[in-house]
Amino acid sequence: MNADEIDAQIRQLAAERRLPQSHIDRWLAMDPPSRAAMLDIARLLRLRTGQLMTALDTLDEIAVRDQMTAAAILDQPEIRRIANGPGSAPTRASALLEALRTLRYPLLKRMQDELRSEVSALHLPRGISIDLPKELGSDELTVSLRVRSGADLAHLLDTLDRSRSGLTRIIEMLGGKREKNEV
């Protein structure tokens, strides 16, 4: 398929998705292999408008930072595995955006993994849920309790009290405080 045909298909898909002109322009400004690769991904995963905009924005940021083309980014094994893997298109589309965010924000991903590991290490019972802020956009930790009796409540509160130091460490990590040996 030649560049004019690819551009026509991009414009058609963009019109169907009501993609803003700024994003269409960004897509059409990519090199021909990148335009084609993004078109393939958008079709394969049936990216919705917001997903398409996020993918284009994130690809652009990664490309600038890493001095790579969008085609090279989309051809990475992890991205190809997601795009061609099993599962529904919406599930794979969400996984693609998460993988692109991980490429764009590797330190954020590492911090999220560390926090999840800290929460897991607390070995809290099922009645206690710890919710970390989405994309670490806050320094607040949400703790939820699910109880059916006064005895359940007493048990979960005792468990939280015993987990106080671990929870404090997680809260401090969210606030940007790290132990001295971690720096």
NUMAR-953811 format. One line per field, with one value per residue (C-alpha): residue number from 0; residue in three letters; x, y, z. Coordinates in nm, 4 decimals, always signed. Layout:
N
nr = (NUM; ...)
rest = (ALA; ...)
xx = (X; ...)
yy = (Y; ...)
zz = (Z; ...)
This chain:
183
nr = (0; 1; 2; 3; 4; 5; 6; 7; 8; 9; 10; 11; 12; 13; 14; 15; 16; 17; 18; 19; 20; 21; 22; 23; 24; 25; 26; 27; 28; 29; 30; 31; 32; 33; 34; 35; 36; 37; 38; 39; 40; 41; 42; 43; 44; 45; 46; 47; 48; 49; 50; 51; 52; 53; 54; 55; 56; 57; 58; 59; 60; 61; 62; 63; 64; 65; 66; 67; 68; 69; 70; 71; 72; 73; 74; 75; 76; 77; 78; 79; 80; 81; 82; 83; 84; 85; 86; 87; 88; 89; 90; 91; 92; 93; 94; 95; 96; 97; 98; 99; 100; 101; 102; 103; 104; 105; 106; 107; 108; 109; 110; 111; 112; 113; 114; 115; 116; 117; 118; 119; 120; 121; 122; 123; 124; 125; 126; 127; 128; 129; 130; 131; 132; 133; 134; 135; 136; 137; 138; 139; 140; 141; 142; 143; 144; 145; 146; 147; 148; 149; 150; 151; 152; 153; 154; 155; 156; 157; 158; 159; 160; 161; 162; 163; 164; 165; 166; 167; 168; 169; 170; 171; 172; 173; 174; 175; 176; 177; 178; 179; 180; 181; 182)
rest = (MET; ASN; ALA; ASP; GLU; ILE; ASP; ALA; GLN; ILE; ARG; GLN; LEU; ALA; ALA; GLU; ARG; ARG; LEU; PRO; GLN; SER; HIS; ILE; ASP; ARG; TRP; LEU; ALA; MET; ASP; PRO; PRO; SER; ARG; ALA; ALA; MET; LEU; ASP; ILE; ALA; ARG; LEU; LEU; ARG; LEU; ARG; THR; GLY; GLN; LEU; MET; THR; ALA; LEU; ASP; THR; LEU; ASP; GLU; ILE; ALA; VAL; ARG; ASP; GLN; MET; THR; ALA; ALA; ALA; ILE; LEU; ASP; GLN; PRO; GLU; ILE; ARG; ARG; ILE; ALA; ASN; GLY; PRO; GLY; SER; ALA; PRO; THR; ARG; ALA; SER; ALA; LEU; LEU; GLU; ALA; LEU; ARG; THR; LEU; ARG; TYR; PRO; LEU; LEU; LYS; ARG; MET; GLN; ASP; GLU; LEU; ARG; SER; GLU; VAL; SER; ALA; LEU; HIS; LEU; PRO; ARG; GLY; ILE; SER; ILE; ASP; LEU; PRO; LYS; GLU; LEU; GLY; SER; ASP; GLU; LEU; THR; VAL; SER; LEU; ARG; VAL; ARG; SER; GLY; ALA; ASP; LEU; ALA; HIS; LEU; LEU; ASP; THR; LEU; ASP; ARG; SER; ARG; SER; GLY; LEU; THR; ARG; ILE; ILE; GLU; MET; LEU; GLY; GLY; LYS; ARG; GLU; LYS; ASN; GLU; VAL)
xx = (+0.0000; +0.1431; +0.1632; -0.1392; -0.3581; -0.2381; -0.3085; -0.6578; -0.7277; -0.5952; -0.8274; -1.1207; -1.0533; -0.9982; -1.3324; -1.5102; -1.3582; -1.4031; -1.0354; -0.9341; -0.7481; -0.4362; -0.4076; -0.4751; -0.1973; +0.0398; -0.0391; +0.0078; +0.3372; +0.4876; +0.7195; +0.5352; +0.6220; +0.5062; +0.1801; +0.1134; +0.2093; -0.0214; -0.3033; -0.2541; -0.2620; -0.5663; -0.7578; -0.6374; -0.7351; -1.0299; -0.8960; -1.1630; -1.1121; -0.9626; -0.7402; -0.6191; -0.5423; -0.3574; -0.1592; -0.0582; +0.0414; +0.2386; +0.4093; +0.5128; +0.6601; +0.8508; +0.9752; +1.1112; +1.2741; +1.4249; +1.4938; +1.2928; +1.0219; +0.6705; +0.7093; +1.0132; +0.8254; +0.5201; +0.7457; +0.8896; +0.8201; +0.5993; +0.3829; +0.3574; +0.2694; -0.0162; -0.1420; -0.1368; -0.2131; -0.5261; -0.8134; -1.0711; -0.9755; -1.0767; -0.8642; -0.5666; -0.6188; -0.6017; -0.2918; -0.1319; -0.1870; -0.0468; +0.2615; +0.3113; +0.2784; +0.5392; +0.7751; +0.7059; +0.7279; +0.9623; +1.0272; +0.6543; +0.6091; +0.8930; +0.7443; +0.4000; +0.5549; +0.7417; +0.4240; +0.2231; +0.4988; +0.4882; +0.1087; +0.1372; +0.4035; +0.1530; -0.0460; -0.3713; -0.6897; -0.9634; -1.1704; -0.9057; -0.8473; -0.5608; -0.6110; -0.3121; -0.3774; -0.4166; -0.0876; +0.0389; -0.1408; -0.1903; -0.0134; -0.3300; -0.3792; -0.7322; -0.7974; -1.1364; -1.2857; -1.5590; -1.7136; -2.0239; -1.9970; -1.8430; -1.5947; -1.4900; -1.4386; -1.2286; -1.0153; -0.9523; -0.8717; -0.6228; -0.4685; -0.4374; -0.2782; -0.0194; +0.0435; +0.0883; +0.4630; +0.4183; +0.1278; +0.3295; +0.6176; +0.3776; +0.2295; +0.5782; +0.6708; +0.3611; +0.4719; +0.8154; +1.0050; +1.2456; +1.4627; +1.8236; +1.9547; +1.7197; +1.8585)
yy = (+0.0000; +0.3398; +0.6471; +0.8172; +0.5122; +0.4927; +0.8638; +0.8215; +0.5313; +0.7316; +1.0191; +0.7790; +0.6147; +0.9569; +1.0795; +0.7684; +0.8237; +1.2031; +1.2419; +1.6056; +1.7704; +1.8190; +1.4425; +1.3748; +1.6206; +1.4533; +1.1117; +1.2295; +1.3979; +1.0597; +0.8852; +0.6466; +0.3226; +0.4780; +0.6009; +0.2510; +0.0788; +0.3067; +0.2446; -0.1317; -0.1104; +0.1203; -0.1208; -0.4409; -0.3222; -0.1092; +0.1839; +0.4275; +0.8015; +0.8614; +0.5552; +0.6667; +1.0145; +0.8737; +0.6320; +0.9075; +1.1434; +0.8786; +0.7495; +1.1038; +1.1583; +0.8289; +0.8950; +1.2373; +1.1170; +0.7969; +0.9238; +0.6379; +0.6207; +0.5231; +0.2186; +0.1041; +0.1548; -0.0366; -0.3150; -0.3891; -0.7476; -0.6489; -0.4251; -0.6876; -0.9549; -0.7428; -0.6429; -0.9973; -1.1823; -1.3476; -1.1661; -0.9155; -0.6055; -0.3722; -0.5686; -0.5651; -0.1933; -0.1175; -0.3358; -0.1528; +0.1855; +0.0529; -0.0815; +0.2544; +0.4341; +0.1972; +0.2827; +0.6526; +0.6537; +0.3719; +0.5246; +0.5531; +0.1883; +0.0842; +0.2835; +0.1297; -0.2171; -0.1401; -0.0127; -0.3173; -0.5384; -0.3541; -0.3944; -0.7640; -0.8134; -0.7025; -1.0253; -0.8547; -1.0622; -1.0412; -0.7945; -0.5237; -0.3521; -0.1154; +0.1098; +0.2960; +0.6220; +0.5824; +0.6565; +0.7857; +1.1144; +1.1621; +1.0829; +0.9416; +0.5757; +0.4347; +0.1564; -0.0154; -0.2628; -0.5159; -0.6536; -0.8517; -0.8438; -0.6657; -0.9517; -0.9075; -0.5379; -0.5993; -0.8570; -0.6298; -0.3291; -0.5395; -0.6565; -0.2970; -0.1973; -0.4766; -0.3603; +0.0034; +0.0229; -0.1301; +0.1001; +0.3974; +0.2968; +0.2786; +0.6202; +0.7690; +0.6147; +0.7780; +1.1086; +1.0761; +0.9726; +0.6827; +0.4961; +0.6158; +0.2825; +0.3051; +0.6321)
zz = (+0.0000; -0.0928; +0.1303; -0.0286; +0.0371; +0.3973; +0.4473; +0.3017; +0.5377; +0.8328; +0.7413; +0.7077; +1.0456; +1.2037; +1.0663; +1.1969; +1.5411; +1.5269; +1.6061; +1.6684; +1.3831; +1.5985; +1.6422; +1.2757; +1.1876; +1.4347; +1.2884; +0.9306; +1.0256; +1.1198; +0.8774; +0.6391; +0.8252; +1.1533; +1.0020; +0.8675; +1.1950; +1.3949; +1.1470; +1.1825; +1.5636; +1.5622; +1.3408; +1.5060; +1.8536; +1.7387; +1.9392; +2.0508; +2.0114; +2.3566; +2.3285; +1.9877; +2.1172; +2.4192; +2.2024; +1.9599; +2.2417; +2.4296; +2.1148; +2.0296; +2.3765; +2.3678; +2.0148; +2.1100; +2.4319; +2.2917; +1.9390; +1.7870; +1.5282; +1.6270; +1.4016; +1.6029; +1.9290; +1.8041; +1.6779; +2.0228; +2.1352; +2.4294; +2.2113; +1.9350; +2.1926; +2.3227; +1.9781; +1.8398; +2.1607; +2.2916; +2.4501; +2.3450; +2.1502; +2.4379; +2.6845; +2.4497; +2.3795; +2.7521; +2.7845; +2.4912; +2.6544; +2.9823; +2.8017; +2.6294; +2.9651; +3.1082; +2.8234; +2.8718; +3.2517; +3.3603; +3.7042; +3.7713; +3.6774; +3.9078; +4.1950; +4.1359; +4.1409; +4.4640; +4.6294; +4.5194; +4.6577; +4.9903; +5.0088; +4.9229; +5.1904; +5.4563; +5.3993; +5.4895; +5.5157; +5.2534; +5.4553; +5.4201; +5.0856; +5.0188; +4.7167; +4.5794; +4.3954; +4.0206; +3.8450; +4.1804; +4.1174; +4.4912; +4.8156; +4.9718; +5.0547; +5.0823; +5.3310; +5.3112; +5.5559; +5.4781; +5.7934; +5.8879; +6.2619; +6.5532; +6.5875; +6.2219; +6.2828; +6.5941; +6.4115; +6.1115; +6.3282; +6.5277; +6.2012; +6.0786; +6.4072; +6.3733; +6.0142; +6.1152; +6.0402; +5.6938; +5.6149; +5.7375; +5.5096; +5.2122; +5.2938; +5.3207; +4.9852; +4.8329; +4.9827; +4.8250; +5.1355; +5.0845; +5.3291; +5.3258; +5.1977; +4.8964; +4.7603)
